[in-house]
Amino acid sequence: MSELRKDPILGRWVIVASERAKRPVDFKPDPVGPPKSTASCPFCEGNEKITPPEIYAIRKPFSAPNDKDWLVRVVPNKFPALAIEGNSDKRGKGLYDYMRGIGAHEVIIETPQHVSSFAPLPEEQIQLIFQTYQARMSDLKKDNRFDYGLIFKNVGDRAGASLEHTHSQLVVTPITPIRILQEMKGSEGFYQYRGRCIFCDIIHQEVEDDERVVINDEHFIAISPFASRFPFETWILPKQHLTHFEMIPPHLIPALARIAKKVFMKLEKALNNPAYNMLIHTTPFTMDETEYYHWHIEIIPRITRVAGFEWGTGFYINSVPPEDATKYLKEISI
């Protein structure tokens, strides 16, 4: 029988339709195949002149900007959602509020290698990617026009990727997105009632229950959320109460790279290289550390589609109970 589950952070309800339950092999998504060509790929080493000039890069010694011998490279998005120049110029007309589309939109090219995912990359390279995320977030945080920075990663056509070569994006906005505000409001309400961080409580309960823990190590945990919206949705959370992603202590970066690689390897092996989105939710730039919010990574395999019922109600229907997804992922050897 189907079950309704309430997300303890947002108060959002999810329908876990167990009678629709499928094994991973029953899903038929279009797998993300190996990249086809390097000759015209703007993100491949040797094609640096095809992209806009780099904003930031981790390079081999004695290499020149916008040339070969880089390890991670950041460039402006050629088709930015927001522009870096100008001021917000907030104004209203009757009921309606609007402002200029200022912000930043950057592309993090994660490796010179022509691969479609960072799962096969060595942990040392994934560490450099996370360090780059931090560096760019920290730099843009200094601009008092901006409120929030979202790191996200699209892999595969179904997830919205326009290029095969593995990359991430950073979009910085002059306002805090409503999804983050909802998370923070729910977290603050729980803190006012219980006096504890809800994310820390989730970690403690998941470890105790051990039904939805995919990977549990000294510094990080990967779980299938209790009210998972999508089959095989997976979150990575730091066990230490940390509010701002860009302020992760350096000694935790290797552990983050290690668990991220394991999670992506398991998901890709279990689901035949699915399309997916990765999102990093963190505290807004304009807020100091809080006792109630906890940065985390959300990974959403795109193996089902959102349709009319979901759009019309705000409910999600998940055909794979998170406990089943967890059990299957745990059995995947990597």
KOLBABA-595047 format. One record per residue: x, y, z of N, C-alpha, C in turn. Coordinates in pm, whole numbers, padded with zeros to 5 digits, always signed. Atoms other than C-alpha are relative to their C-alpha. Layout:
# residues N
XYZXYZXYZ...
//
This chain:
# residues 334
+00085-00120+00000+00000+00000+00000+00088+00125+00000-00076-00124+00002+00121+00354-00071+00008+00061+00139-00022-00064-00130+00254+00565+00215+00031+00146-00023-00033-00143+00002+00262+00939+00273+00107+00027+00105-00109-00034-00093+00586+01068+00428+00022+00151-00001-00019-00144-00014+00647+01418+00559+00147+00033+00014-00138-00049-00011+00979+01589+00499+00011+00082+00127-00004-00070-00128+01082+01703+00849+00057+00141-00009-00060-00132+00015+01265+02010+00714-00099+00098-00063+00088-00089+00075+01020+02158+00463-00147-00018+00033+00141+00029-00022+00698+01999+00581-00071-00047-00126+00055+00046+00127+00648+01875+00224-00030-00149+00009+00039+00141-00003+00466+01544+00177+00042-00069-00129-00040+00083+00113+00591+01269-00053-00082-00129+00004+00070+00129+00010+00395+00966-00175+00102-00106-00037-00085+00115+00030+00603+00650-00154-00094-00112-00046+00096+00093+00060+00409+00425-00392+00063-00137-00012-00070+00129-00004+00537+00084-00290-00057-00100-00099+00056+00094+00097+00295-00097-00522+00053+00025-00141-00064-00028+00128+00473+00075-00809+00148-00036+00003-00143+00018-00024+00809-00037-00672+00068-00072-00116-00078+00059+00108+01073-00118-00928+00140-00032+00051-00142+00026-00021+01412-00278-00915+00079+00096-00089-00078-00089+00086+01694-00064-01055+00006-00046-00145-00010+00048+00138+01712-00289-01361-00129+00023-00077+00126-00025+00068+01347-00209-01435-00010+00140-00058-00001-00134+00057+01423+00156-01503+00070-00005-00136-00059-00003+00133+01501+00232-01865+00043+00141-00040-00044-00133+00040+01668+00573-01862+00102-00010-00112-00107-00005+00099+01893+00677-02144+00131+00018+00074-00125-00013-00075+02238+00609-01998+00087+00110-00057-00096-00100+00044+02500+00880-02012+00121-00076-00053-00109+00074+00060+02751+00732-02254+00131+00075+00009-00128-00069+00002+03118+00813-02294-00003+00115-00099-00003-00112+00093+03187+01149-02457+00050-00044-00137-00025+00049+00135+03209+01117-02833+00124+00060-00067-00107-00064+00075+03465+01369-02954+00069+00106+00084-00076-00103-00071+03741+01588-02813+00036+00116-00091-00052-00100+00093+03822+01785-03127-00070+00135+00015+00075-00126-00006+03545+02042-03092-00048+00033+00140+00047-00024-00137+03490+02021-02715+00071+00123+00058-00066-00121-00052+03554+02369-02568+00065-00019+00136-00053+00021-00135+03637+02219-02228+00124-00089+00001-00117+00088+00004+03919+01990-02346+00130+00080-00003-00132-00062+00003+04283+02072-02293+00043+00021-00145-00040-00035+00136+04417+02247-02603-00102+00087-00070+00106-00082+00061+04087+02422-02678-00033+00122+00086+00025-00110-00094+04126+02700-02421-00047+00128-00069+00037-00122+00070+04083+02971-02685-00147+00002-00040+00142+00005+00037+03727+02851-02755-00087+00058+00111+00079-00049-00114+03610+02951-02405+00033+00146+00027-00039-00133-00048+03598+03299-02253+00126-00012+00087-00121+00005-00084+03919+03391-02064-00033-00050+00141+00025+00061-00131+03953+03203-01737-00003+00103+00111+00012-00082-00120+03853+03362-01408+00095-00051+00108-00075+00068-00106+04039+03112-01193+00045-00134-00056-00046+00132+00044+04246+02800-01248+00099-00056+00101-00109+00070-00069+04455+02542-01066+00086-00060-00111-00087+00033+00113+04752+02490-01294+00127-00070+00045-00132+00057-00023+05072+02295-01321+00101+00115+00007-00100-00107-00013+05387+02496-01232+00044+00051-00137-00055-00071+00116+05502+02749-01492-00093+00000-00122+00093-00009+00113+05191+02716-01710-00062+00139-00005+00053-00135+00020+05036+03031-01853-00152+00000+00001+00146-00009+00004+04676+03147-01808-00053-00020-00141+00069+00023+00127+04439+03040-02086+00082-00084-00098-00078+00092+00082+04686+02780-02210-00013-00140+00060+00005+00138-00047+04740+02408-02156+00057-00013+00142-00061+00035-00129+04862+02235-01837-00078+00054+00121+00085-00035-00114+04567+02316-01612-00060-00127+00059+00063+00113-00069+04399+02085-01361-00150+00023+00018+00139-00043-00008+04072+02271-01293-00004+00144-00053+00004-00131+00064+03958+02578-01483-00141+00058+00013+00129-00067-00014+03678+02834-01426-00010+00112-00103+00023-00104+00101+03535+03051-01705-00141+00054+00015+00138-00049+00000+03229+03276-01738-00086-00086-00093+00093+00067+00089+02924+03106-01885-00023+00088-00123+00020-00078+00123+02889+03212-02249-00142+00055-00011+00140-00041+00006+02514+03239-02204-00053+00015+00143+00029-00011-00143+02479+03368-01846-00146+00029+00030+00134-00031-00048+02152+03368-01659-00003+00139+00064-00011-00130-00066+02272+03679-01471+00131+00067-00041-00117-00076+00042+02523+03954-01552+00072+00060+00121-00081-00044-00113+02808+04061-01324-00003+00152+00019-00008-00146-00006+02787+04434-01407-00131+00062+00048+00117-00079-00036+02552+04690-01254-00046-00018+00142+00062+00009-00132+02335+04729-00949-00141-00057-00014+00128+00069+00006+02009+04561-00859-00115+00091-00043+00105-00097+00037+01794+04876-00900-00139-00057+00030+00130+00056-00038+01505+04723-00708-00109+00106-00010+00109-00094+00014+01173+04884-00788-00131-00077-00009+00130+00063+00006+00804+04818-00795-00094+00078-00090+00105-00063+00080+00505+04888-01015-00131-00066+00040+00123+00059-00051+00172+04836-00845+00031-00120+00088-00022+00123-00077+00166+04478-00715+00135-00063-00025-00113+00077+00050+00482+04379-00896+00134+00062+00037-00137-00041-00033+00846+04395-00783+00095-00057-00103-00100+00052+00090+01143+04361-01011+00132+00071+00022-00135-00055-00012+01515+04431-01034+00082-00045-00119-00090+00040+00107+01802+04405-01276+00056-00140+00027-00051+00137-00013+01940+04058-01343+00149-00004+00022-00143+00003-00031+02274+04102-01172+00034-00127+00076-00048+00119-00068+02480+03816-01038+00124-00050-00069-00115+00062+00067+02745+03577-01160-00041-00138-00047+00031+00132+00054+02730+03264-01373+00129-00056-00058-00131+00054+00037+03050+03060-01396-00008-00150-00026-00010+00142+00031+03144+02721-01536+00131-00053+00058-00119+00064-00056+03386+02498-01343+00030-00124-00085-00041+00114+00083+03563+02267-01590+00087-00088+00088-00052+00078-00112+03653+01980-01362+00128-00078-00031-00119+00076+00036+03931+01807-01555+00034+00026-00146-00035-00008+00142+04126+01833-01880-00043-00125-00076+00039+00125+00064+04020+01472-01949-00142+00010-00056+00131-00003+00065+03725+01422-02185-00085-00115+00054+00086+00099-00063+03498+01228-01947-00133+00067+00033+00134-00056-00021+03127+01271-01873-00040+00009+00147+00033-00002-00142+03136+01230-01493+00129+00010+00079-00124-00001-00078+03379+01293-01212+00018-00125+00084-00015+00125-00074+03320+00946-01065+00130-00073-00032-00124+00072+00028+03616+00793-01253+00127+00078+00031-00119-00080-00029+03849+01077-01155+00063-00044+00132-00064+00033-00129+04107+01015-00880-00047+00095+00109+00044-00083-00112+04021+01144-00535+00073+00133+00006-00078-00124-00006+04300+01400-00559-00057+00106-00094+00060-00094+00093+04133+01556-00862-00133+00053+00052+00128-00044-00057+03793+01565-00691+00024+00098+00115-00037-00098-00103+03961+01741-00398+00022+00137-00062-00026-00128+00067+04080+02011-00639-00131+00066-00046+00130-00054+00043+03724+02049-00772-00071+00066+00117+00066-00058-00117+03582+02104-00423+00075+00125+00049-00077-00119-00038+03867+02346-00343-00033+00117-00092+00036-00105+00095+03776+02539-00658-00138+00055+00032+00132-00047-00042+03412+02553-00553+00014+00100+00116-00018-00086-00118+03521+02700-00221+00062+00134-00038-00072-00122+00038+03759+02952-00379-00093+00098-00072+00088-00090+00075+03497+03090-00618-00113+00052+00089+00105-00046-00091+03223+03103-00354+00056+00107+00095-00060-00094-00094+03458+03281-00112+00028+00134-00066-00030-00125+00071+03560+03536-00374-00127+00079-00027+00123-00072+00035+03207+03622-00487-00078+00043+00124+00065-00036-00126+03087+03634-00127+00041+00141+00046-00049-00133-00040+03293+03952-00084-00081+00113-00063+00078-00102+00071+03062+04139-00323-00133+00019+00072+00119-00020-00083+02790+04296-00109-00129+00015-00081+00122+00002+00082+02548+04300-00404-00067-00138+00000+00046+00138+00017+02511+03923-00380-00038-00064+00133+00051+00066-00120+02316+03712-00131+00032-00148+00007-00004+00146-00005+02355+03352-00237+00077-00057-00118-00071+00071+00106+02571+03111-00436-00041-00146-00004+00039+00140+00017+02449+02779-00574+00098-00070-00095-00078+00090+00084+02690+02516-00702-00092-00114-00044+00080+00113+00048+02515+02262-00924+00070-00066-00118-00062+00080+00103+02606+01991-01169-00110-00075-00074+00094+00073+00084+02397+01857-01459+00078-00102-00083-00065+00106+00080+02498+01525-01617-00106-00068-00086+00094+00065+00090+02317+01394-01923-00107+00094-00051+00103-00085+00062+02055+01543-02155-00121+00016+00090+00122-00005-00081+01767+01454-01924+00017+00091+00121-00027-00087-00115+01935+01651-01643+00031+00143-00041-00021-00137+00046+01988+01958-01860+00140+00034-00043-00138-00027+00042+02353+01919-01958+00004+00029-00150-00013-00034+00141+02440+02088-02286+00132-00047-00059-00129+00051+00045+02797+01957-02305+00034-00127+00077-00031+00130-00062+02929+01607-02232+00113+00010+00102-00120-00009-00084+03263+01706-02076-00041+00040+00142+00044-00022-00137+03221+01691-01698+00032+00141+00050-00015-00137-00047+03166+02035-01548-00111+00030+00101+00100-00049-00094+02974+02219-01277-00024+00148-00031+00028-00142+00016+02822+02564-01258-00019+00066+00136+00024-00083-00118+02809+02840-00999-00084+00119-00045+00084-00116+00025+02523+03089-01010-00015+00075+00132+00011-00085-00119+02532+03376-00761-00110+00101-00025+00120-00081+00018+02210+03571-00708-00006+00115+00102+00012-00114-00092+02119+03907-00549-00104-00021+00108+00098+00035-00102+01844+03739-00346+00019-00147+00035-00009+00140-00040+01825+03412-00155-00117-00078-00062+00107+00077+00065+01629+03146-00351-00104-00049+00101+00110+00037-00090+01290+03050-00206+00020-00140+00058-00021+00136-00053+01390+02683-00172+00091+00004+00122-00092-00012-00114+01676+02781+00059-00071+00067+00117+00076-00066-00107+01452+03019+00254-00095-00097+00068+00092+00098-00059+01201+02736+00302+00076-00098+00089-00082+00090-00083+01475+02502+00428+00040+00068+00130-00047-00071-00119+01603+02767+00666-00114+00028+00096+00116-00026-00086+01256+02854+00793-00040-00127+00075+00033+00126-00066+01180+02487+00861+00102-00038+00105-00107+00034-00094+01516+02437+01029-00005+00089+00123+00007-00093-00113+01478+02748+01243-00118-00033+00090+00117+00037-00080+01129+02643+01352+00029-00121+00088-00037+00119-00078+01263+02304+01463+00094+00039+00114-00097-00042-00103+01549+02473+01651-00070+00074+00114+00072-00075-00103+01312+02707+01833-00083-00094+00089+00083+00095-00075+01098+02409+01938+00084-00100+00079-00079+00107-00061+01369+02152+02015+00136+00047+00053-00132-00048-00044+01685+02361+02062+00115-00074-00064-00105+00076+00068+01879+02147+01815-00011+00022-00150-00001-00005+00146+01978+02147+01449-00071-00123-00055+00076+00113+00053+01735+01931+01252+00088-00091-00086-00089+00082+00083+02010+01815+01015+00087-00090+00089-00077+00082-00095+02223+01699+01309-00087-00111+00057+00091+00102-00051+01918+01517+01448-00027-00109-00104+00021+00099+00108+01856+01351+01111+00119-00095-00007-00121+00084+00005+02216+01228+01106-00002-00101+00114+00000+00089-00117+02187+01086+01459-00105-00109-00014+00106+00100+00011+01856+00914+01387+00031-00100-00111-00030+00092+00109+01970+00769+01055+00110-00099+00040-00104+00092-00049+02283+00624+01217-00060-00103+00094+00063+00091-00097+02070+00477+01495-00090-00102-00070+00092+00090+00070+01806+00332+01259+00073-00092-00097-00080+00073+00098+02060+00221+00996-00085-00066-00109+00084+00050+00108+01786+00175+00736+00025+00075-00131-00014-00085+00118+01875+00458+00499+00142+00056-00013-00139-00045+00006+02253+00499+00547+00071-00075-00111-00072+00061+00113+02439+00436+00222+00148-00015+00035-00141+00002-00042+02789+00526+00349+00011+00082+00128-00020-00069-00127+02894+00627+00699+00148-00005+00035-00140+00000-00039+03248+00737+00768+00024+00101+00112-00032-00081-00117+03428+00948+01026-00056+00142-00010+00034-00142+00014+03343+01292+00883-00129+00028-00076+00118-00024+00084+03053+01251+00637-00090-00123+00000+00096+00108+00013+02741+01045+00588-00079+00021-00129+00086-00004+00118+02545+00961+00271-00126-00079+00033+00127+00063-00035+02176+00880+00317-00098+00008-00116+00121-00014+00081+01859+00811+00123-00101+00071+00090+00089-00074-00092+01631+01080+00275-00130-00074+00026+00124+00066-00042+01326+00954+00464-00114+00031-00096+00105-00041+00093+01094+01153+00235+00063+00030-00136-00066-00017+00130+01293+01103-00086-00105+00034-00107+00093-00038+00108+01123+01278-00379+00015-00090-00121-00031+00073+00122+01290+01064-00643+00068-00132+00034-00072+00126-00023+01414+00704-00672+00150+00022+00007-00145-00004-00020+01770+00679-00540+00053+00141+00027-00047-00131-00047+01783+01042-00426+00096-00025+00117-00104+00022-00102+02096+01064-00207+00053+00134+00048-00058-00121-00059+02224+01332+00031+00133-00034+00066-00126+00008-00073+02576+01384+00163+00003+00115+00100-00003-00103-00105+02605+01569+00495+00126-00013+00083-00110+00008-00096+02899+01661+00716-00054-00035+00138+00044+00036-00135+02871+01505+01060+00021+00116+00098-00023-00120-00082+03016+01819+01216-00101+00106-00042+00096-00106+00033+02768+02107+01235+00073+00114-00071-00064-00101+00084+02888+02328+00949-00107+00070-00083+00108-00074+00064+02674+02604+00805+00032+00046-00142-00040-00057+00129+02872+02743+00509+00094-00095-00072-00086+00089+00078+03013+02517+00239+00137+00061-00024-00129-00064+00035+03282+02771+00151+00094+00009+00119-00084-00007-00120+03412+02755+00509+00037-00139+00054-00041+00133-00044+03478+02379+00523+00147+00002+00039-00142+00006-00036+03804+02322+00713+00078-00081-00104-00077+00069+00105+04079+02215+00468+00019-00149+00025-00027+00141-00027+04136+01884+00647-00119-00090-00032+00117+00079+00033+03781+01774+00559-00019-00021-00151+00016+00010+00146+03817+01819+00182+00034-00140-00052-00026+00136+00048+03988+01480+00125-00112-00099+00035+00109+00090-00040+03710+01304+00319-00125+00026-00084+00115-00032+00085+03443+01489+00117+00020-00058-00140-00028+00056+00132+03612+01390-00209-00016-00151-00001+00005+00146-00008+03634+01028-00094-00144-00050+00001+00137+00049-00007+03266+00991-00003-00077+00036-00126+00069-00039+00123+03148+01184-00311+00033-00098-00113-00039+00095+00104+03345+00954-00540-00071-00134+00020+00066+00127-00028+03202+00645-00368-00149+00005-00033+00143-00013+00027+02845+00771-00390-00028+00000-00150+00024-00007+00145+02869+00856-00759+00035-00132-00068-00034+00131+00058+03040+00526-00839-00113-00100+00025+00110+00091-00030+02760+00336-00663-00124+00032-00085+00118-00038+00077+02482+00533-00832+00017-00033-00148-00022+00025+00142+02638+00504-01176+00002-00149-00031-00002+00144+00022+02697+00132-01139-00139-00061+00019+00132+00054-00030+02354+00063-00989-00102+00033-00108+00104-00051+00089+02158+00266-01243+00046+00014-00145-00049+00000+00139+02366+00217-01560+00027+00141-00050-00044-00135+00038+02519+00567-01573-00118+00093-00030+00118-00083+00024+02201+00772-01525+00037+00147-00015-00008-00145-00011+02157+01139-01591-00030+00038+00145+00029-00043-00137+02157+01328-01260+00033+00147+00018-00033-00136-00045+02166+01667-01091+00063-00010+00138-00060-00014-00132+02390+01753-00798-00014+00145+00042+00021-00134-00052+02312+02056-00580+00069+00013+00135-00056-00027-00133+02501+02209-00288-00082+00111+00064+00078-00098-00074+02273+02385-00041+00082+00048+00119-00084-00058-00105+02449+02621+00194-00068+00126+00054+00054-00121-00062+02382+02923+00418+00029+00121-00088-00023-00120+00081+02340+03259+00239+00125+00076+00044-00120-00080-00026+02644+03485+00213-00024+00101+00113+00029-00112-00089+02470+03753+00419-00027-00043+00144+00028+00050-00135+02415+03529+00723+00127-00055+00064-00109+00060-00076+02664+03439+00991-00034-00147+00029+00027+00139-00039+02695+03086+01125-00122-00006+00091+00119+00016-00082+02372+02962+01277+00005-00136+00070+00010+00126-00072+02285+02687+01521-00097-00097-00068+00110+00082+00049+02003+02557+01304+00013-00046-00145-00010+00042+00140+02120+02522+00940+00133-00070-00026-00109+00095+00019+02362+02267+00797+00016-00018-00151-00015+00017+00146+02507+02267+00444-00002-00150-00036+00007+00139+00043+02460+01949+00242-00004-00007-00153+00005+00026+00144+02476+01798-00107-00120-00089-00029+00112+00081+00045+02165+01664-00281+00031-00053-00139-00024+00064+00129+02203+01417-00570-00131-00064-00045+00130+00044+00050+01898+01345-00785+00017-00070-00133-00002+00071+00128+01917+01070-01049-00128+00030-00078+00115-00036+00082+01687+01159-01339-00051-00123-00074+00047+00125+00060+01533+00818-01397-00152-00007-00006+00144-00013+00015+01168+00925-01363-00029+00145-00039+00037-00135+00045+00980+01230-01485-00103+00062+00094+00100-00075-00073+00785+01497-01300-00112+00033-00098+00113-00017+00093+00435+01514-01453-00110+00085+00065+00108-00089-00040+00095+01676-01406-00037-00004+00146+00038+00009-00141+00014+01543-01059+00099+00076+00088-00103-00067-00081+00347+01667-00919-00010+00152-00015+00008-00145+00022+00316+02011-01080-00128+00058+00059+00129-00051-00046-00049+02043-00982-00018+00000+00150+00021+00014-00144-00015+01942-00617+00121+00035+00086-00120-00016-00083+00345+01986-00505+00044-00128+00065-00041+00133-00045+00349+01618-00408+00098-00060-00100-00082+00084+00087+00617+01390-00547-00041-00145+00023+00027+00143-00012+00554+01022-00619+00130-00075-00025-00125+00075+00007+00854+00799-00552-00034-00150+00000+00036+00142+00012+00821+00439-00671+00101-00095+00064-00101+00084-00067+01131+00315-00484+00016+00048+00144-00019-00041-00139+01114+00332-00103+00149+00020+00029-00142-00027-00025+01440+00486+00023+00073-00113+00071-00064+00113-00067+01503+00181+00241+00045-00105-00103-00038+00095+00106+01503-00038-00072+00117+00052-00081-00111-00060+00075+01728+00204-00258+00130-00013+00078-00119+00010-00085+01970+00206+00035+00056-00141+00000-00044+00140-00004+01981-00171+00057+00071-00037-00130-00060+00033+00129+02057-00198-00313+00136+00068-00016-00126-00073+00014+02327+00072-00308+00109-00058+00090-00098+00057-00091+02495-00085-00007+00063-00126-00057-00049+00127+00055+02529-00411-00199+00086+00020-00124-00082-00027+00121+02701-00241-00495+00146+00007+00041-00143-00003-00029+03072-00316-00482+00069+00096-00096-00071-00097+00082+03306-00046-00608+00151-00013+00022
//
